[in-house]
Amino acid sequence: MKVKNLIPVFFIFIAQIAIACPVCEKQQPKITQGLTHGAGPQSDWDWVIIAIITLITVLTLIYSIKYLLKPGEKNDDHIKQSILSN
């Protein structure tokens, strides 16, 4: 089967997984309704944990993009120079 035939199937499966079912949607707080499955955060500590995890994830994304675009290593004998020169 060709890859371009699998792409629509892939997106259909992702959409089914990503969108919450009606039962789970009723259990979620207003801010996350329709986004996730399950009961959702039950206390204020859950929101603190979610905020910390979100902050860590965003910082990791920013630094990974930063060091991917401008790694900052200038030495001629660095291993990346041997990879980039080929």
Buried (B, 14 or more C-beta within 10 A) or exposed (E): EEEEEEEEEEEEEEEEEEEBEEEBBEBBEEEBBEEBBEEBBEEEEEEEEEEEEEEEEEEEEEEEEEEEEEEEEEEEEEEEEEEEEE
